[in-house]
Amino acid sequence: MTSSGRVWKFGDDVNTDLIIPGRYLSKYDEAHLAEHAMEGLSESFAKEVAPEDIIVAGRNFGCGSSREQAVMALKRSGVAAIVARSYARIFYRNSINLGFHVFESDDANEAFSDGDKVSLDLIGHTLSSLDGARTARLKEIPHHARKILDSGGLVPHLKKRFGEEQDK
């Protein structure tokens, strides 16, 4: 599976309050959250992000509180995936559990600039510029997490798993 879109580049230590500021958490509505995604860092993100765009970031993306609304806001905004050097553990797991692709890469943040047009290859584990001049390798997602993602998230995964067990 591949997707192509624009890079939205962010640095290190992007916390969940920057991803979705706390003042917008009174409504647990994904569309409302998406309207304010990344508002703490970019006034234009929520208005200009397009389906299949990709966030490229540095270390410790998603640090701060454990709010799953941060993942919900980005997923609903149309972002195809996040490629970062590293993640806060709870953000990474919330992403997997909600069926949102997050990849680690040691070199993507240096290889790409804000606004670059890129292609994300989920099978080949690469992020490449559309002209082919730059490529960043993505670390493989652990097998157990890949199974959850392939099911669309933890709840669909468990429904499928328990449904199969009840059929036996």
VOTI-796339 format. One line per 8 residues: for each residue x, y, z of N, C-alpha, C, CB. Coordinates in nm, 3 decimals, decimal comma. Glycine has a CB too. Example, Ala and Ser with C-alpha at 12.3 -4.5 7.8 and 13.67 -1.06 7.14 Angstrom:
2
1,319/-0,569/0,780/1,230/-0,450/0,780/1,320/-0,330/0,780/1,131/-0,447/0,905  1,285/-0,225/0,708/1,367/-0,106/0,714/1,290/0,003/0,787/1,408/-0,060/0,572 .
// end
This chain:
168
0,084/-0,118/0,000/0,000/0,000/0,000/0,089/0,124/0,000/-0,096/0,000/0,122  0,055/0,218/-0,082/0,128/0,344/-0,085/0,031/0,460/-0,076/0,214/0,355/-0,214  0,081/0,571/-0,029/0,005/0,695/-0,030/0,101/0,808/-0,061/-0,069/0,719/0,107  0,049/0,911/-0,121/0,133/1,026/-0,157/0,068/1,153/-0,106/0,154/1,033/-0,310  0,152/1,241/-0,056/0,101/1,367/-0,005/0,212/1,462/0,029/0,015/1,344/0,116  0,174/1,566/0,098/0,266/1,673/0,139/0,324/1,641/0,275/0,194/1,809/0,142  0,449/1,680/0,296/0,512/1,669/0,426/0,475/1,792/0,510/0,666/1,656/0,413  0,434/1,766/0,631/0,417/1,869/0,733/0,527/1,840/0,834/0,271/1,868/0,800 .
0,626/1,924/0,842/0,743/1,896/0,923/0,738/1,969/1,057/0,869/1,934/0,848  0,766/1,891/1,161/0,772/1,944/1,296/0,898/1,892/1,364/0,645/1,905/1,377  0,938/1,955/1,472/1,063/1,922/1,539/1,049/1,818/1,649/1,123/2,045/1,595  1,131/1,833/1,751/1,134/1,742/1,865/1,029/1,784/1,969/1,274/1,740/1,929  0,992/1,687/2,052/0,907/1,710/2,169/0,774/1,778/2,138/0,982/1,794/2,269  0,709/1,735/2,033/0,575/1,786/2,001/0,479/1,717/2,098/0,535/1,758/1,849  0,427/1,795/2,193/0,342/1,734/2,295/0,195/1,734/2,254/0,359/1,806/2,428  0,117/1,657/2,328/-0,024/1,640/2,292/-0,104/1,769/2,306/-0,086/1,532/2,378 .
-0,059/1,861/2,389/-0,129/1,989/2,401/-0,104/2,076/2,278/-0,086/2,063/2,528  0,007/2,056/2,211/0,032/2,126/2,084/-0,047/2,060/1,970/0,183/2,126/2,052  -0,063/1,928/1,979/-0,137/1,855/1,876/-0,286/1,891/1,883/-0,118/1,702/1,891  -0,343/1,887/2,002/-0,482/1,929/2,022/-0,490/1,999/2,158/-0,582/1,805/2,016  -0,490/2,133/2,156/-0,493/2,209/2,281/-0,610/2,168/2,372/-0,501/2,358/2,250  -0,582/2,166/2,501/-0,680/2,122/2,600/-0,812/2,194/2,597/-0,622/2,135/2,734  -0,812/2,320/2,551/-0,937/2,397/2,550/-1,040/2,340/2,452/-0,908/2,542/2,515  -0,998/2,248/2,365/-1,091/2,189/2,267/-1,138/2,050/2,307/-1,026/2,183/2,131 .
-1,103/2,006/2,425/-1,136/1,870/2,466/-1,273/1,855/2,528/-1,034/1,822/2,562  -1,348/1,963/2,538/-1,482/1,955/2,597/-1,578/1,878/2,506/-1,538/2,095/2,624  -1,548/1,873/2,377/-1,631/1,797/2,282/-1,550/1,678/2,233/-1,677/1,886/2,162  -1,601/1,559/2,261/-1,533/1,436/2,219/-1,584/1,397/2,081/-1,558/1,320/2,322  -1,567/1,490/1,988/-1,615/1,474/1,852/-1,495/1,484/1,758/-1,724/1,582/1,817  -1,472/1,381/1,679/-1,353/1,377/1,595/-1,347/1,492/1,495/-1,348/1,245/1,521  -1,458/1,530/1,436/-1,458/1,641/1,341/-1,417/1,771/1,410/-1,597/1,657/1,275  -1,469/1,794/1,529/-1,433/1,913/1,607/-1,284/1,910/1,641/-1,517/1,920/1,737 .
-1,233/1,796/1,682/-1,091/1,785/1,716/-1,004/1,812/1,594/-1,060/1,647/1,773  -1,043/1,757/1,478/-0,965/1,776/1,355/-0,957/1,923/1,315/-1,025/1,694/1,241  -1,061/1,998/1,343/-1,063/2,142/1,310/-0,954/2,219/1,385/-1,199/2,201/1,342  -0,902/2,159/1,491/-0,802/2,227/1,574/-0,670/2,150/1,582/-0,857/2,247/1,714  -0,653/2,051/1,497/-0,531/1,970/1,498/-0,408/2,056/1,473/-0,540/1,860/1,393  -0,306/2,034/1,551/-0,175/2,100/1,542/-0,183/2,251/1,563/-0,112/2,071/1,409  -0,294/2,298/1,616/-0,314/2,442/1,634/-0,208/2,505/1,723/-0,451/2,467/1,693  -0,152/2,427/1,812/-0,047/2,479/1,899/0,083/2,508/1,827/-0,022/2,383/2,010 .
0,099/2,456/1,706/0,222/2,476/1,629/0,200/2,541/1,493/0,290/2,346/1,609  0,082/2,526/1,437/0,057/2,575/1,302/-0,087/2,620/1,288/0,090/2,467/1,198  -0,105/2,748/1,261/-0,240/2,799/1,241/-0,301/2,749/1,110/-0,240/2,951/1,242  -0,219/2,711/1,014/-0,269/2,670/0,883/-0,292/2,520/0,869/-0,174/2,714/0,778  -0,237/2,439/0,958/-0,244/2,294/0,942/-0,387/2,244/0,923/-0,182/2,227/1,062  -0,473/2,271/1,017/-0,609/2,216/1,013/-0,687/2,261/0,890/-0,685/2,257/1,138  -0,656/2,380/0,839/-0,727/2,432/0,722/-0,669/2,377/0,591/-0,719/2,585/0,720  -0,539/2,347/0,590/-0,472/2,310/0,465/-0,434/2,164/0,452/-0,351/2,392/0,450 .
-0,434/2,089/0,561/-0,394/1,948/0,552/-0,489/1,875/0,457/-0,394/1,881/0,692  -0,433/1,785/0,377/-0,511/1,711/0,279/-0,500/1,562/0,307/-0,464/1,744/0,136  -0,598/1,485/0,263/-0,588/1,340/0,280/-0,456/1,288/0,222/-0,707/1,270/0,211  -0,395/1,199/0,296/-0,269/1,132/0,261/-0,146/1,218/0,288/-0,271/1,093/0,116  -0,162/1,337/0,345/-0,044/1,413/0,388/0,024/1,337/0,501/-0,082/1,558/0,433  0,153/1,366/0,520/0,234/1,292/0,616/0,307/1,389/0,706/0,334/1,198/0,544  0,301/1,363/0,835/0,377/1,442/0,931/0,514/1,377/0,945/0,304/1,452/1,069  0,619/1,459/0,935/0,756/1,414/0,959/0,805/1,495/1,078/0,849/1,433/0,832 .
0,857/1,425/1,178/0,896/1,494/1,301/1,023/1,434/1,360/0,783/1,486/1,404  1,070/1,500/1,465/1,191/1,459/1,533/1,165/1,359/1,644/1,262/1,578/1,590  1,231/1,379/1,754/1,224/1,287/1,869/1,103/1,317/1,957/1,353/1,295/1,952  1,055/1,211/2,022/0,958/1,221/2,131/0,825/1,282/2,087/1,017/1,303/2,244  0,779/1,248/1,968/0,651/1,300/1,920/0,538/1,245/2,006/0,628/1,263/1,770  0,445/1,332/2,045/0,329/1,291/2,123/0,353/1,282/2,272/0,282/1,160/2,075  0,458/1,348/2,321/0,484/1,347/2,464/0,377/1,428/2,536/0,626/1,403/2,495  0,379/1,421/2,667/0,281/1,495/2,746/0,173/1,404/2,798/0,218/1,607/2,664 .
0,051/1,451/2,795/-0,060/1,373/2,851/-0,091/1,253/2,762/-0,185/1,460/2,867  -0,170/1,164/2,815/-0,203/1,041/2,742/-0,330/1,054/2,660/-0,217/0,926/2,838  -0,370/1,176/2,627/-0,498/1,197/2,559/-0,501/1,133/2,421/-0,527/1,344/2,548  -0,594/1,042/2,405/-0,610/0,977/2,275/-0,670/1,071/2,172/-0,697/0,854/2,288  -0,728/1,182/2,218/-0,784/1,280/2,125/-0,677/1,338/2,032/-0,852/1,393/2,203  -0,551/1,338/2,073/-0,444/1,387/1,987/-0,434/1,299/1,862/-0,309/1,390/2,062  -0,441/1,169/1,883/-0,438/1,076/1,769/-0,565/1,091/1,686/-0,423/0,929/1,819  -0,678/1,100/1,752/-0,805/1,114/1,682/-0,807/1,238/1,594/-0,921/1,119/1,781 .
-0,755/1,348/1,644/-0,754/1,474/1,568/-0,670/1,459/1,441/-0,699/1,589/1,654  -0,554/1,398/1,452/-0,467/1,382/1,335/-0,525/1,282/1,235/-0,328/1,336/1,379  -0,576/1,173/1,285/-0,634/1,072/1,196/-0,753/1,130/1,120/-0,677/0,946/1,276  -0,842/1,198/1,191/-0,962/1,255/1,128/-0,927/1,369/1,031/-1,058/1,306/1,235  -0,816/1,435/1,055/-0,776/1,545/0,966/-0,733/1,495/0,828/-0,663/1,624/1,029  -0,708/1,365/0,817/-0,670/1,307/0,689/-0,526/1,265/0,679/-0,699/1,402/0,582  -0,446/1,293/0,781/-0,306/1,254/0,779/-0,297/1,102/0,761/-0,234/1,299/0,911  -0,214/1,060/0,666/-0,198/0,917/0,638/-0,110/0,849/0,742/-0,139/0,896/0,499 .
-0,009/0,920/0,790/0,085/0,860/0,884/0,173/0,968/0,943/0,171/0,751/0,815  0,241/0,930/1,050/0,346/1,012/1,108/0,474/0,932/1,098/0,313/1,051/1,256  0,581/1,000/1,056/0,713/0,940/1,052/0,801/1,028/1,142/0,771/0,931/0,904  0,845/0,972/1,253/0,924/1,048/1,349/1,045/0,967/1,393/0,838/1,087/1,471  1,142/1,037/1,448/1,261/0,967/1,500/1,221/0,877/1,617/1,371/1,068/1,543  1,133/0,927/1,705/1,083/0,847/1,817/0,951/0,906/1,867/1,187/0,840/1,932  0,881/0,828/1,948/0,750/0,866/2,001/0,746/0,849/2,152/0,639/0,782/1,935  0,659/0,927/2,213/0,624/0,897/2,351/0,548/0,765/2,349/0,538/1,014/2,417 .
0,578/0,679/2,442/0,524/0,543/2,442/0,371/0,540/2,436/0,572/0,468/2,565  0,302/0,621/2,515/0,156/0,617/2,519/0,096/0,669/2,388/0,104/0,700/2,637  0,157/0,770/2,326/0,107/0,819/2,198/0,121/0,711/2,091/0,182/0,948/2,155  0,235/0,645/2,090/0,259/0,538/1,993/0,152/0,429/2,008/0,401/0,476/2,012  0,128/0,387/2,131/0,031/0,280/2,153/-0,111/0,327/2,124/0,041/0,227/2,296  -0,146/0,450/2,161/-0,278/0,502/2,127/-0,297/0,504/1,976/-0,297/0,644/2,185  -0,193/0,537/1,902/-0,200/0,539/1,756/-0,231/0,400/1,701/-0,069/0,592/1,696  -0,157/0,302/1,747/-0,179/0,163/1,702/-0,322/0,122/1,739/-0,075/0,066/1,767 .
-0,362/0,148/1,862/-0,494/0,106/1,909/-0,608/0,171/1,831/-0,509/0,137/2,056  -0,583/0,292/1,778/-0,686/0,362/1,700/-0,669/0,340/1,550/-0,683/0,511/1,731  -0,576/0,254/1,510/-0,559/0,221/1,369/-0,491/0,329/1,288/-0,691/0,191/1,309  -0,402/0,404/1,351/-0,333/0,515/1,286/-0,186/0,479/1,268/-0,348/0,647/1,368  -0,135/0,492/1,147/0,003/0,452/1,116/0,106/0,549/1,171/0,020/0,439/0,967  0,197/0,495/1,249/0,311/0,570/1,301/0,436/0,488/1,276/0,294/0,602/1,454  0,537/0,553/1,219/0,662/0,485/1,186/0,779/0,560/1,247/0,679/0,474/1,034  0,880/0,485/1,284/1,004/0,545/1,328/1,104/0,544/1,213/1,061/0,470/1,451 .
1,182/0,650/1,205/1,286/0,661/1,103/1,399/0,746/1,159/1,229/0,724/0,970  1,521/0,697/1,143/1,637/0,771/1,192/1,674/0,889/1,102/1,754/0,679/1,205  1,629/0,886/0,976/1,678/0,987/0,883/1,571/1,070/0,811/1,761/0,921/0,782  1,445/1,042/0,831/1,339/1,114/0,758/1,337/1,263/0,792/1,204/1,053/0,789  1,358/1,297/0,919/1,350/1,437/0,958/1,459/1,521/0,893/1,358/1,449/1,110  1,572/1,462/0,866/1,680/1,534/0,798/1,662/1,532/0,647/1,815/1,472/0,835  1,598/1,428/0,594/1,587/1,411/0,449/1,479/1,498/0,385/1,558/1,267/0,417  1,377/1,535/0,462/1,262/1,603/0,402/1,237/1,739/0,467/1,138/1,517/0,415 .
1,178/1,826/0,387/1,144/1,961/0,432/0,993/1,980/0,430/1,214/2,068/0,344  0,947/2,078/0,503/0,806/2,111/0,504/0,761/2,141/0,361/0,778/2,231/0,597  0,652/2,080/0,319/0,597/2,104/0,186/0,643/2,008/0,079/0,630/2,240/0,145  0,746/1,927/0,107/0,790/1,828/0,008/0,677/1,734/-0,028/0,911/1,748/0,061  0,674/1,691/-0,153/0,579/1,590/-0,198/0,646/1,454/-0,187/0,531/1,618/-0,345  0,581/1,363/-0,116/0,642/1,233/-0,087/0,545/1,119/-0,110/0,693/1,230/0,056  0,602/1,000/-0,117/0,526/0,877/-0,128/0,565/0,786/-0,012/0,550/0,808/-0,266  0,466/0,734/0,056/0,487/0,643/0,168/0,454/0,503/0,121/0,400/0,683/0,291 .
0,552/0,414/0,128/0,534/0,274/0,088/0,529/0,189/0,213/0,650/0,228/-0,008  0,409/0,143/0,248/0,391/0,064/0,370/0,451/-0,075/0,358/0,244/0,054/0,403  0,457/-0,129/0,238/0,513/-0,262/0,217/0,666/-0,256/0,216/0,460/-0,322/0,084  0,721/-0,160/0,144/0,866/-0,146/0,133/0,930/-0,071/0,248/0,899/-0,079/0,007  0,849/-0,017/0,338/0,897/0,057/0,455/0,988/0,173/0,417/0,970/-0,037/0,549  0,939/0,256/0,324/1,017/0,373/0,283/0,928/0,495/0,269/1,089/0,346/0,151  0,990/0,610/0,286/0,930/0,738/0,256/1,022/0,802/0,153/0,911/0,829/0,385  0,969/0,834/0,035/1,052/0,884/-0,074/0,993/1,010/-0,133/1,066/0,778/-0,182 .
1,083/1,099/-0,178/1,037/1,216/-0,252/0,980/1,166/-0,385/1,153/1,319/-0,275  0,881/1,237/-0,438/0,818/1,192/-0,562/0,915/1,188/-0,679/0,702/1,281/-0,597  1,020/1,272/-0,674/1,120/1,269/-0,781/1,224/1,158/-0,761/1,190/1,405/-0,790  1,214/1,085/-0,649/1,305/0,974/-0,622/1,443/1,014/-0,572/1,321/0,895/-0,744  1,466/1,143/-0,552/1,599/1,189/-0,512/1,632/1,158/-0,366/1,609/1,338/-0,535  1,530/1,149/-0,280/1,553/1,124/-0,138/1,464/1,013/-0,088/1,529/1,251/-0,056  1,522/0,927/-0,008/1,447/0,817/0,052/1,490/0,800/0,197/1,468/0,685/-0,027  1,393/0,775/0,283/1,421/0,744/0,423/1,364/0,606/0,453/1,360/0,852/0,518 .
1,440/0,528/0,522/1,399/0,395/0,562/1,312/0,405/0,687/1,521/0,305/0,588  1,206/0,327/0,693/1,117/0,322/0,808/1,139/0,192/0,883/0,969/0,337/0,766  1,142/0,199/1,014/1,155/0,077/1,094/1,024/0,000/1,084/1,190/0,110/1,244  1,037/-0,132/1,079/0,917/-0,215/1,072/0,840/-0,207/1,203/0,954/-0,361/1,040  0,710/-0,206/1,190/0,623/-0,207/1,307/0,622/-0,349/1,362/0,477/-0,158/1,271  0,632/-0,366/1,494/0,631/-0,502/1,550/0,508/-0,582/1,504/0,633/-0,494/1,704  0,528/-0,712/1,490/0,425/-0,800/1,434/0,290/-0,786/1,507/0,472/-0,945/1,441  0,290/-0,788/1,640/0,164/-0,780/1,714/0,093/-0,647/1,687/0,190/-0,795/1,865 .
0,170/-0,539/1,675/0,110/-0,408/1,645/0,061/-0,403/1,501/0,213/-0,295/1,671  0,133/-0,465/1,411/0,093/-0,471/1,269/-0,042/-0,541/1,255/0,202/-0,545/1,185  -0,064/-0,647/1,331/-0,192/-0,718/1,327/-0,307/-0,628/1,372/-0,186/-0,844/1,414  -0,283/-0,548/1,474/-0,385/-0,455/1,522/-0,413/-0,349/1,416/-0,341/-0,389/1,655  -0,307/-0,292/1,358/-0,324/-0,191/1,253/-0,399/-0,249/1,133/-0,187/-0,137/1,208  -0,363/-0,369/1,092/-0,428/-0,432/0,976/-0,577/-0,456/0,999/-0,360/-0,564/0,944  -0,615/-0,466/1,126/-0,757/-0,484/1,160/-0,831/-0,351/1,171/-0,770/-0,559/1,291  -0,758/-0,240/1,168/-0,821/-0,109/1,180/-0,818/-0,052/1,321/-0,961/-0,116/1,134 .
-0,748/-0,118/1,411/-0,736/-0,072/1,549/-0,763/-0,186/1,646/-0,833/0,043/1,574  -0,748/-0,156/1,775/-0,760/-0,259/1,877/-0,902/-0,314/1,889/-0,717/-0,203/2,009  -1,002/-0,229/1,888/-1,140/-0,278/1,904/-1,179/-0,370/1,787/-1,238/-0,159/1,913  -1,159/-0,329/1,662/-1,189/-0,422/1,552/-1,105/-0,550/1,558/-1,168/-0,353/1,419  -0,981/-0,537/1,602/-0,893/-0,654/1,614/-0,949/-0,753/1,716/-0,750/-0,611/1,654  -0,991/-0,701/1,831/-1,045/-0,789/1,935/-1,179/-0,850/1,894/-1,061/-0,712/2,065  -1,261/-0,771/1,826/-1,389/-0,825/1,778/-1,364/-0,940/1,681/-1,473/-0,715/1,711  -1,269/-0,921/1,593/-1,235/-1,026/1,497/-1,179/-1,148/1,570/-1,133/-0,973/1,394 .
-1,088/-1,124/1,661/-1,024/-1,235/1,734/-1,125/-1,313/1,818/-0,913/-1,181/1,825  -1,208/-1,243/1,894/-1,304/-1,313/1,979/-1,416/-1,375/1,898/-1,361/-1,218/2,083  -1,451/-1,311/1,787/-1,550/-1,369/1,700/-1,503/-1,502/1,642/-1,583/-1,273/1,588  -1,374/-1,508/1,605/-1,316/-1,632/1,552/-1,314/-1,740/1,660/-1,173/-1,606/1,500  -1,282/-1,703/1,784/-1,278/-1,800/1,892/-1,417/-1,854/1,924/-1,216/-1,739/2,016  -1,519/-1,770/1,914/-1,656/-1,816/1,943/-1,706/-1,910/1,833/-1,751/-1,694/1,958  -1,653/-1,895/1,712/-1,695/-1,981/1,601/-1,635/-2,122/1,611/-1,655/-1,917/1,469  -1,534/-2,140/1,694/-1,466/-2,270/1,705/-1,543/-2,369/1,788/-1,328/-2,253/1,764 .
// end
